[in-house]
Amino acid sequence: MDSHTVVSVVVPLENDGAILETFLPDLSRVMAAGFRFFEIILVDDGSTDDTRQQVDQLLKSVHQVRYLRLSRPFGRDVALSAGIESAIGDYVVTLDPAADPVEPIPDMVARCRINGGIVHGVAENPRSRSGLREFFGGLFRGYCNRRLGVDLKRGAEDFRVMSRQAVNALLQIRVQSRYLRVLTLTLGYHHEFYPYRRNERGGVVHRGSLASELATAIDLLAAHTRHPLRMVTVAGMLGAVLNLLYALYVLGIYLVKPNVAEGWTTLSLQLSGMFFFICLILGVLSEYVGTILGEVRSRPLYFIAHEANSSVLLEDTVQSSIVKDSTEEVAR
């Protein structure tokens, strides 16, 4: 590892005040032992517990930490995006403080340095889920694999290491529906999957409701694939063809059958013609909606309400190192 490599660690916080006192010093210790230059970015996604007070106390003793508090809860992926955008490292690590271990970080960064791209952590003991969630989760992963062309693995969540090139590419994607598990897989860079074991701290487990997961899945598909709209297009065109065939059938009956009920032919033609144009218009509109979808999402992803830093930052460490190295060079 190049001694001048800078590593940034982005940690989203969501009512994690109870575990910060042990987690943050452990993370700082591992980073200090493995890297000369590093920074830890804590992004508070509108926590309502004592997270902010705990961070304020820890900033006095733990160095090279930056704290960003969002103005309201925007969601874990948006919080991670805020930290990634703020990170200055050559490599950026993201993790869940409630469950992901800190010891594998140096090894994951080393692997990312060798191969470039992104190293995704895959938990060998993924969080337990109900049978219904597991079933629909499997269907969703299979759909993403087929339609988005991404290998969405069971147990791959927020633990990953990204090279600066991958980070720069990710920052160019400004869709509102942030789902980093998929976004990071669509960048096209080298992907490596790193097995690890989850280590839940203090009994804190972040589990979204089934309704929230379903809403996230719908937003993800709407933002990243036109396949659902294309299905509407196909259904609309199929309905138009069927109504056209029915209109031809009505005309055939009128010409062949001698005794047709009065008004049946005109009423049937009117209905089939109306539904033909409705289905045709629906199919055309779905294609234009799919095209417009990618052009209208331009609002900011998040707003920062508060910032705080350690007494010693990465910039201070770098400046101190430069002065020391220069002094040593003069002494020689």
C-alpha positions as CSV (number, residue, x, y, z in Angstrom):
1,M,0.0,0.0,0.0
2,D,1.3,3.4,-1.0
3,S,2.1,5.4,2.2
4,H,0.4,8.5,0.7
5,T,-2.9,6.7,0.0
6,V,-5.9,8.3,1.6
7,V,-8.9,6.2,2.7
8,S,-12.3,7.6,3.6
9,V,-14.8,5.7,5.6
10,V,-18.5,6.8,5.3
11,V,-20.7,5.7,8.2
12,P,-24.5,6.4,8.1
13,L,-26.1,6.9,11.5
14,E,-29.7,6.2,12.3
15,N,-30.4,6.3,16.0
16,D,-27.1,4.6,16.7
17,G,-26.1,6.6,19.8
18,A,-25.9,3.4,22.0
19,I,-23.1,1.8,20.0
20,L,-21.0,4.8,19.0
21,E,-18.9,4.8,22.2
22,T,-17.4,1.4,21.3
23,F,-17.8,1.4,17.5
24,L,-16.0,4.7,16.6
25,P,-12.8,4.1,18.7
26,D,-12.6,0.6,17.3
27,L,-12.9,1.9,13.7
28,S,-10.3,4.6,14.4
29,R,-7.9,2.1,15.8
30,V,-8.2,-0.2,12.8
31,M,-7.8,2.7,10.4
32,A,-4.8,4.1,12.2
33,A,-3.1,0.7,12.3
34,G,-3.7,0.1,8.6
35,F,-3.3,3.5,6.9
36,R,-1.2,6.6,7.3
37,F,-3.9,9.0,6.1
38,F,-7.6,8.4,6.6
39,E,-10.8,10.1,7.5
40,I,-14.1,9.0,9.0
41,I,-17.3,10.7,7.9
42,L,-20.3,10.2,10.1
43,V,-23.6,11.1,8.3
44,D,-26.5,11.4,10.7
45,D,-29.8,10.7,8.9
46,G,-32.0,12.8,11.2
47,S,-31.5,10.6,14.3
48,T,-33.9,11.3,17.2
49,D,-31.9,9.7,20.0
50,D,-28.7,11.0,21.6
51,T,-26.6,10.3,18.5
52,R,-25.6,14.0,18.1
53,Q,-24.6,14.3,21.8
54,Q,-22.5,11.1,21.7
55,V,-20.7,12.3,18.5
56,D,-20.0,15.7,20.1
57,Q,-18.3,14.0,23.0
58,L,-16.3,11.5,20.8
59,L,-15.0,14.3,18.5
60,K,-12.9,15.5,21.4
61,S,-11.0,12.3,21.7
62,V,-11.2,10.6,18.3
63,H,-9.2,12.3,15.5
64,Q,-9.8,12.7,11.8
65,V,-13.6,12.4,12.1
66,R,-16.1,14.6,10.3
67,Y,-19.8,14.7,11.3
68,L,-22.7,15.7,8.9
69,R,-26.2,15.9,10.1
70,L,-28.9,15.9,7.5
71,S,-31.9,18.3,7.9
72,R,-34.4,15.4,8.1
73,P,-34.4,11.6,7.5
74,F,-33.7,11.1,3.8
75,G,-33.0,7.3,3.9
76,R,-29.8,5.3,4.4
77,D,-28.8,5.4,0.7
78,V,-29.1,9.1,0.5
79,A,-27.1,9.5,3.7
80,L,-24.4,7.3,2.2
81,S,-24.4,9.4,-1.0
82,A,-23.9,12.5,1.1
83,G,-20.9,11.1,2.8
84,I,-19.5,9.7,-0.5
85,E,-19.8,13.1,-2.1
86,S,-18.0,14.7,0.8
87,A,-15.2,12.1,0.9
88,I,-11.7,13.0,-0.5
89,G,-10.0,9.6,-0.2
90,D,-8.4,7.6,-3.0
91,Y,-10.6,4.7,-1.7
92,V,-14.0,5.1,-0.1
93,V,-15.4,2.6,2.4
94,T,-19.1,2.4,3.3
95,L,-20.4,0.2,6.1
96,D,-23.3,-0.2,8.5
97,P,-22.2,0.6,12.1
98,A,-24.8,-1.7,13.6
99,A,-23.6,-4.9,12.0
100,D,-20.5,-4.7,9.8
101,P,-17.1,-5.5,11.2
102,V,-14.2,-3.0,10.9
103,E,-11.3,-5.5,10.9
104,P,-11.7,-6.5,7.2
105,I,-11.3,-3.0,5.9
106,P,-7.5,-3.0,5.3
107,D,-7.8,-6.3,3.4
108,M,-10.7,-5.1,1.3
109,V,-8.9,-1.8,0.5
110,A,-5.8,-3.9,-0.6
111,R,-7.9,-6.0,-2.9
112,C,-9.6,-2.9,-4.4
113,R,-6.1,-1.4,-5.0
114,I,-5.0,-4.5,-6.9
115,N,-8.1,-4.9,-9.1
116,G,-9.6,-1.4,-9.1
117,G,-13.3,-0.9,-9.3
118,I,-15.4,-2.0,-6.3
119,V,-15.1,-4.7,-3.6
120,H,-18.5,-5.7,-2.3
121,G,-18.9,-7.3,1.1
122,V,-21.2,-10.3,1.1
123,A,-22.3,-11.5,4.6
124,E,-22.0,-15.2,5.1
125,N,-24.7,-14.9,7.9
126,P,-27.1,-12.4,6.3
127,R,-29.9,-10.9,8.5
128,S,-32.8,-13.2,9.1
129,R,-36.0,-12.4,7.2
130,S,-39.5,-13.8,7.2
131,G,-40.4,-16.4,4.7
132,L,-42.6,-14.0,2.8
133,R,-39.9,-11.3,2.6
134,E,-37.3,-14.0,1.6
135,F,-39.6,-15.2,-1.2
136,F,-40.3,-11.8,-2.7
137,G,-36.6,-10.8,-2.2
138,G,-35.5,-13.7,-4.3
139,L,-38.0,-12.8,-7.0
140,F,-36.7,-9.2,-6.9
141,R,-33.1,-10.2,-7.1
142,G,-33.8,-12.5,-10.0
143,Y,-35.7,-9.7,-11.8
144,C,-32.8,-7.3,-11.3
145,N,-30.3,-9.9,-12.6
146,R,-32.4,-10.4,-15.8
147,R,-33.5,-6.8,-16.5
148,L,-30.7,-4.7,-15.0
149,G,-27.8,-7.1,-15.8
150,V,-26.5,-6.9,-12.2
151,D,-25.5,-9.8,-9.9
152,L,-27.5,-8.8,-6.8
153,K,-26.3,-11.3,-4.2
154,R,-28.1,-12.3,-1.0
155,G,-26.2,-10.8,1.9
156,A,-24.6,-7.9,0.0
157,E,-25.7,-4.6,1.6
158,D,-23.7,-1.5,2.6
159,F,-20.3,-2.9,3.2
160,R,-18.1,-2.0,0.2
161,V,-14.8,-0.4,-0.9
162,M,-14.8,1.8,-4.0
163,S,-11.9,3.2,-6.0
164,R,-11.8,6.9,-6.7
165,Q,-12.6,6.2,-10.3
166,A,-15.7,4.3,-9.3
167,V,-16.7,7.0,-6.9
168,N,-16.4,9.7,-9.5
169,A,-18.6,7.7,-11.8
170,L,-21.2,7.1,-9.1
171,L,-21.4,10.8,-8.3
172,Q,-22.4,11.5,-11.9
173,I,-25.6,9.6,-11.3
174,R,-28.2,12.0,-9.8
175,V,-31.3,9.8,-9.8
176,Q,-33.6,10.5,-6.8
177,S,-34.2,6.8,-6.1
178,R,-30.8,5.9,-4.5
179,Y,-30.2,2.2,-4.2
180,L,-26.5,1.8,-3.9
181,R,-26.6,-2.0,-4.0
182,V,-27.7,-1.7,-7.6
183,L,-26.1,1.6,-8.6
184,T,-22.6,0.4,-7.7
185,L,-23.2,-2.8,-9.8
186,T,-24.3,-0.8,-12.9
187,L,-21.1,1.3,-13.2
188,G,-19.3,-1.3,-15.3
189,Y,-16.1,-1.5,-13.3
190,H,-14.4,-4.5,-12.0
191,H,-16.4,-6.1,-9.2
192,E,-15.1,-8.5,-6.5
193,F,-17.2,-10.1,-3.7
194,Y,-15.6,-10.4,-0.3
195,P,-17.1,-12.8,2.2
196,Y,-17.4,-11.6,5.8
197,R,-19.5,-12.3,8.9
198,R,-21.9,-9.7,10.3
199,N,-21.4,-8.7,13.9
200,E,-24.5,-7.0,15.3
201,R,-23.6,-4.5,18.0
202,G,-25.7,-3.8,21.0
203,G,-28.8,-5.5,19.6
204,V,-29.3,-2.6,17.1
205,V,-30.8,-3.9,13.9
206,H,-32.1,-1.7,11.1
207,R,-35.0,-3.4,9.4
208,G,-37.4,-1.6,7.2
209,S,-41.1,-2.6,6.9
210,L,-42.3,-4.7,4.1
211,A,-44.3,-1.7,2.8
212,S,-41.1,0.5,2.7
213,E,-39.1,-2.3,1.0
214,L,-41.8,-2.7,-1.6
215,A,-41.9,1.1,-2.2
216,T,-38.1,1.1,-2.6
217,A,-38.3,-1.7,-5.1
218,I,-40.9,0.1,-7.2
219,D,-38.8,3.4,-7.1
220,L,-35.7,1.5,-8.1
221,L,-37.3,-0.2,-11.1
222,A,-39.0,3.0,-12.2
223,A,-35.7,4.9,-12.1
224,H,-33.4,2.3,-13.6
225,T,-35.4,0.3,-16.2
226,R,-38.2,0.9,-18.7
227,H,-39.2,-2.7,-18.7
228,P,-42.4,-2.2,-16.7
229,L,-43.4,0.6,-19.1
230,R,-42.5,-1.5,-22.0
231,M,-44.9,-4.2,-20.6
232,V,-47.6,-1.6,-20.6
233,T,-46.8,-0.7,-24.2
234,V,-47.0,-4.4,-25.2
235,A,-50.3,-4.7,-23.3
236,G,-51.7,-1.6,-25.0
237,M,-50.7,-2.7,-28.5
238,L,-52.1,-6.2,-27.8
239,G,-55.4,-4.6,-26.7
240,A,-55.4,-2.5,-29.9
241,V,-54.8,-5.5,-32.1
242,L,-57.6,-7.5,-30.4
243,N,-60.1,-4.7,-30.7
244,L,-59.1,-4.3,-34.4
245,L,-59.7,-8.1,-34.9
246,Y,-63.1,-7.8,-33.1
247,A,-64.1,-4.9,-35.4
248,L,-63.3,-7.1,-38.5
249,Y,-65.3,-9.9,-36.8
250,V,-68.3,-7.6,-36.5
251,L,-68.1,-6.6,-40.1
252,G,-67.9,-10.2,-41.2
253,I,-71.0,-11.1,-39.1
254,Y,-72.8,-8.1,-40.7
255,L,-72.0,-9.3,-44.2
256,V,-72.6,-13.0,-43.8
257,K,-75.4,-13.4,-41.3
258,P,-78.8,-12.4,-42.7
259,N,-80.6,-11.5,-39.5
260,V,-78.4,-9.3,-37.3
261,A,-80.0,-7.5,-34.3
262,E,-80.7,-3.9,-35.1
263,G,-78.0,-1.6,-33.8
264,W,-75.6,-4.4,-32.8
265,T,-73.2,-3.8,-35.6
266,T,-72.8,0.0,-35.2
267,L,-72.6,-0.3,-31.4
268,S,-69.9,-3.0,-31.6
269,L,-67.9,-1.1,-34.1
270,Q,-68.1,2.0,-32.0
271,L,-66.9,0.2,-28.9
272,S,-64.1,-1.7,-30.7
273,G,-62.9,1.4,-32.5
274,M,-62.9,3.5,-29.2
275,F,-60.9,0.8,-27.3
276,F,-58.6,0.4,-30.2
277,F,-57.5,4.1,-30.1
278,I,-57.4,4.1,-26.2
279,C,-55.0,1.1,-26.2
280,L,-53.0,2.6,-29.0
281,I,-52.7,5.9,-27.2
282,L,-51.8,4.2,-23.9
283,G,-49.0,2.3,-25.6
284,V,-47.5,5.4,-27.2
285,L,-47.8,7.5,-24.0
286,S,-46.0,4.8,-22.0
287,E,-43.0,5.1,-24.3
288,Y,-42.9,8.9,-24.0
289,V,-43.2,8.7,-20.2
290,G,-40.3,6.3,-20.2
291,T,-38.2,8.7,-22.2
292,I,-39.2,11.7,-20.0
293,L,-38.5,9.8,-16.8
294,G,-34.7,10.2,-17.1
295,E,-34.9,14.0,-17.8
296,V,-36.9,15.3,-14.9
297,R,-35.1,14.2,-11.7
298,S,-32.9,17.1,-10.9
299,R,-33.7,18.3,-7.4
300,P,-31.0,18.1,-4.6
301,L,-30.7,14.7,-3.0
302,Y,-30.2,16.0,0.6
303,F,-29.7,19.1,2.7
304,I,-27.1,19.4,5.5
305,A,-28.3,21.0,8.8
306,H,-25.2,20.8,10.9
307,E,-21.5,20.0,10.6
308,A,-18.8,19.3,13.2
309,N,-15.2,18.0,13.1
310,S,-12.6,16.4,15.4
311,S,-9.9,18.7,16.8
312,V,-7.4,17.0,14.5
313,L,-8.4,16.5,10.9
314,L,-6.9,14.7,7.9
315,E,-5.6,18.0,6.6
316,D,-3.7,18.6,9.8
317,T,-2.2,15.1,9.6
318,V,-1.1,15.6,6.0
319,Q,0.4,19.0,6.7
320,S,2.3,17.7,9.7
321,S,3.6,14.8,7.6
322,I,4.8,17.1,4.8
323,V,6.7,19.3,7.3
324,K,8.2,16.3,8.9
325,D,9.3,14.7,5.6
326,S,10.8,18.0,4.5
327,T,12.7,18.4,7.7
328,E,14.1,14.9,7.3
329,E,15.1,15.6,3.8
330,V,17.0,18.7,4.8
331,A,18.8,16.8,7.6
332,R,20.1,14.3,5.1
